[in-house]
Amino acid sequence: MVLEATCQVIILRPYFRNVGKRLVKTPKVYFADVGTLCYLAGLKDAKHAMSGPMGGAIFETAVVGEMARRPSGRGEQPQLYFWRTSTGVEVDLVVETAGKLIPIEVKSSATPAEGLLSR
């Protein structure tokens, strides 16, 4: 894909070791630049962007972009994935480093809902 090759978008592929029917295999696409995302969405300032209905998606885009840039700056290929079942259980970001997996759940809220804590 041209947009990925020119670093305009980040393609986050699903993590799976054993391919099963219950895992989602479609990749997620993020803009590499949050400013481009906000411009295309018609959002003019940070306060409007984060308080609106796209606030969580914008924050997730910023986190994924930062996590992708850090290893690249050291000349390393970032090993970033996401994980989701067909029933909707999801981990936003899975970082593979030194043979270990680090799951990261991205939330823009300072006070997560009770249901998020019990998963």
Secondary structure, 3 states (H helix, E strand, C coil): CHHHHCCCEEEEEECCCCCCCCECCCCEEEECCHHHHHHHCCCCCHHHHHHCCCHHHHHHHHHHHHHHHHHHHCCCCCCEEEEEECCCCEEEEEEEECCEEEEECCCCCCCCCHHHHCC
